Amino acid sequence: MHGLLSWRDLTEQQRAYFLAQCTALPTFNDHTVQKFFAHLADCDADAAVRLLRMRVECWEKESKEGFTPLPFQWSVLLPFAECPERLELLRALRDWLTEPRDRPYIRDLLAPDLFWVVAGNADEPVRRLLLEPYAAGNSMLVESAAPLLFKLPKSIVWDRADDLIAAMLKSASRISEKALHRTQSQLHSAAINGVRWGTPGEPYAEDLDIRRRAGKVRDGLPRGPITDRFYGALEESAQRSIDRETAEDFNAS
């Protein structure tokens, strides 16, 4: 932060004070606050991630009116992509989901946003990290970390069907029924996540695209195995939505 006091210049006591103040802020939507956070992430990535985790944990303990743990969107460029500890931070965030807590749905909802803010993209190291619990056959970690898949980039669902997605589904099916259900559910949500736009009475373009993409993936898969069934479910879900919109138009007329 040019011309201002740097995080590196503060004593441990001063840093603790600033972190406590930032944890208590009602929101992180202010651009100045986000600029400070970017500076903090550049100086001490672990402290920056810990700050956001503490905000989420505060929300878990008490849902105060006007308090939102994470910003609606980031208006600054965050430096996590170049951070040497990036994978360690991501692994800690993944394992954070295994901790017992009174209201688990809050962390399940917010941890994916925090994870992908740090990840930046689903490059090969991140994909390997997501696969670790499946490769280890760790049922608890697979089930706990499944919400991270909700924000998996859609391109991964379509372009990595024969490696990443297949590996997750096959491993989950061997681990437990719950592991498979949670993995399928979050991957399904990743594929359909987003705002839909269209003309009333006509199918959404997004549903048409999902049906087309799922069908294309299935063309390259043998019928029956778990991966084919997953993409078949996506195709059928999109078709039901298309049929529903068409039926509503017919009934309205």
SVG drawing of the C-alpha trace seen along z (x, -y; Angstrom):
<svg xmlns="http://www.w3.org/2000/svg" viewBox="-55 -8 63 58">
<polyline fill="none" stroke="black" stroke-width="0.4" points="0.0,0.0 2.1,-2.9 2.4,-5.8 0.6,-4.0 1.8,-1.9 2.4,1.7 1.1,4.8 4.7,5.8 5.4,2.7 2.9,3.6 3.6,5.4 1.8,8.7 -0.4,6.8 -1.4,4.3 -2.0,7.0 -4.3,8.8 -6.2,5.6 -6.7,4.9 -7.8,8.5 -10.4,8.2 -11.7,5.0 -12.0,6.4 -13.7,9.5 -16.4,7.3 -17.0,5.1 -20.7,5.5 -19.6,6.1 -16.6,6.4 -18.2,4.7 -16.4,1.4 -13.6,1.0 -11.2,-0.5 -11.7,2.5 -11.1,4.8 -7.9,2.9 -6.6,3.4 -7.6,7.1 -5.6,7.5 -2.6,5.9 -3.0,8.3 -3.2,11.3 -0.1,10.1 1.8,9.8 0.3,12.7 -2.0,14.9 -2.6,17.2 -3.8,14.2 -6.0,13.1 -7.7,16.4 -8.0,16.8 -9.7,13.4 -12.5,14.6 -12.8,17.8 -13.3,16.0 -16.0,13.9 -17.8,17.0 -17.4,18.5 -18.9,15.4 -21.9,15.7 -22.3,19.4 -22.4,18.4 -24.8,15.5 -26.5,14.3 -26.5,10.5 -28.7,8.3 -26.7,6.4 -23.6,8.6 -22.5,10.4 -19.3,12.5 -18.1,12.4 -18.5,9.6 -21.1,10.0 -18.2,9.5 -14.6,8.5 -13.7,5.2 -9.9,5.7 -7.5,8.2 -6.4,10.7 -2.9,12.1 -3.6,15.7 -2.8,17.1 0.9,16.3 1.0,17.3 3.5,20.2 1.2,21.5 -1.9,21.6 -2.4,25.3 -1.8,25.5 -4.4,22.8 -6.9,24.6 -6.2,27.9 -6.8,26.2 -10.1,24.7 -11.2,28.2 -10.4,29.7 -12.2,26.8 -15.4,28.3 -14.8,31.4 -15.0,29.5 -18.1,30.1 -20.3,27.0 -23.8,26.2 -25.1,24.9 -23.1,26.8 -25.2,25.4 -23.6,21.9 -20.1,23.1 -21.3,25.5 -22.8,22.5 -19.9,20.0 -16.8,22.2 -17.0,22.8 -16.9,19.0 -13.9,18.7 -12.2,21.8 -12.5,20.6 -11.4,17.0 -8.1,18.5 -8.0,21.1 -8.7,18.6 -9.2,21.4 -9.4,25.2 -5.9,25.8 -4.2,29.2 -2.9,28.8 -6.4,27.7 -8.0,30.6 -5.6,33.0 -6.4,31.5 -10.1,32.0 -9.4,35.7 -7.3,36.4 -10.1,37.5 -11.5,39.8 -8.2,41.4 -7.6,42.0 -11.1,43.4 -11.7,41.0 -15.5,41.1 -15.8,38.3 -13.6,36.0 -15.4,36.8 -18.8,36.1 -17.7,33.0 -15.8,31.4 -18.4,32.1 -19.9,28.6 -16.7,27.2 -17.8,28.8 -20.8,26.5 -18.6,23.7 -16.5,25.9 -16.3,24.1 -18.9,25.5 -16.2,26.1 -14.7,28.7 -18.0,30.6 -18.2,30.8 -14.5,31.0 -13.2,33.4 -16.0,36.0 -13.6,38.9 -11.0,38.1 -11.8,35.8 -15.6,36.3 -15.4,40.0 -12.7,40.5 -14.8,38.7 -18.0,40.6 -16.4,44.0 -14.4,43.5 -17.5,42.1 -19.6,45.1 -17.0,47.4 -16.8,45.3 -20.4,45.0 -23.9,44.3 -23.8,40.9 -20.5,40.0 -21.9,40.7 -25.1,38.8 -23.3,35.7 -20.8,35.8 -23.5,36.2 -25.7,33.5 -22.9,30.9 -21.6,31.7 -25.1,31.5 -25.5,28.1 -22.2,26.9 -23.5,27.8 -26.8,26.0 -25.7,23.1 -26.4,19.6 -29.1,17.2 -31.5,18.2 -32.7,15.8 -35.3,16.4 -38.6,15.5 -41.7,16.6 -43.1,19.8 -39.9,20.7 -37.2,23.1 -34.3,21.4 -31.1,21.3 -29.2,22.6 -31.4,25.8 -31.0,26.4 -27.2,26.0 -27.1,28.4 -29.1,31.0 -26.8,30.7 -23.6,30.8 -24.8,33.8 -25.8,35.7 -22.5,35.0 -20.6,36.3 -22.8,39.4 -22.0,40.1 -18.4,40.8 -19.3,43.0 -20.5,46.6 -24.1,46.8 -24.8,47.9 -21.7,47.0 -22.0,44.4 -20.5,41.6 -23.1,42.2 -25.9,42.2 -24.7,38.9 -24.8,37.1 -28.0,38.9 -29.6,37.4 -28.3,33.9 -29.8,34.5 -33.1,35.6 -33.3,32.7 -32.7,30.2 -35.4,31.9 -37.9,31.7 -37.3,28.0 -37.7,27.6 -40.9,29.6 -42.2,27.6 -41.6,24.2 -43.2,25.4 -46.2,26.8 -46.7,23.6 -46.8,21.7 -49.4,24.2 -51.6,23.9 -51.4,20.1 -52.7,20.0"/>
</svg>
